C-alpha cells in the first residue's frame, strides 16, 4: 500500500462518510485544503454492491463522451437504458450524497453556498480515450475549462478509486500554485479582449462571461501541459491512490496529472470565494497580487 510522505499529501484517518471524527479534524483539513494540499483518506471506501460492480463496463459510456455524469440536468454520457440506466443514476447520486455528508462535516463553512454539484463515473482506463494534448490529463495541469468560466470560484473535488481488481490510480500531484504561477506568468501573454468574452457568452460558447482570471487560467493550464521540462522535473510527487481510497483537493490550485488507473467516481462542487477561510490563498487572489490589478472584470 502506498504511504504518501510528501507535504503535498495529508493523510486523514476517517473510516466512514459520516465518521464522527470528521468534526475534530475539520480545522486541520480546511487549512491543508486551502493551502493547496491533497487530503487523502486511505480507509474511506465507497463499497459497491454486486449489481453496482456490474456497472463497471466501459461500454456503458457514450462513445462520444469521456465519462458518465450526473448534474442538475440529469444523467448524461451513457448509452445505458432501462434498469441499468436507473442503477447508474442511483449509484452516482449515492456518491454525491455521501461526499456531501463528508464535506459538511469537514468544511461546515462551505455548506450554505457550495453549489453546482456534478458527479462523474470514469469507466475508461486512463490513456484509452483519445484526447487532444489539451484534454490529456496524463499531463500536469490545474483545472480550467474553456466553456465553464469560474469567475474566481473554486473547484472542490472528491475522488474515490472503485477499481475491483486492486489497480491503483496513479497521480503526479503537488507543488505550489504561486510558484507555478510565477514561473508561467511572463508567458501568459495572449491579449485579453473583454468584448470577445461578451460575444462568446452571447453566442453560448461559454456558460457565463469569462473574466481576465479565466483567460489567464486557461493559458496556465495549456502552458503547463505543453512544457516537457515541467512535466519531467516539476515539484510534484507520485502517489498511488489504491482501491477503497478517497482523496479531496481544490483542482484549480493543486497541479495534478492522472497517469494510470481505471474505474473512479468523482464529485465536483463549486465554492464561492467568500466561503473560504483564507481567501488570499485562492488562485484568483494569488494571480491578482502577482499581476498588481483586479482580474474579476
Ligand atoms: Fe484535472
Boltz pocket constraint, residues with backbone or C-beta under 6 A from the ligand:
constraints:
  - pocket:
      binder: B
      contacts: [[A, 137], [A, 141], [A, 142], [A, 143], [A, 251], [A, 256]]
      max_distance: 6.0
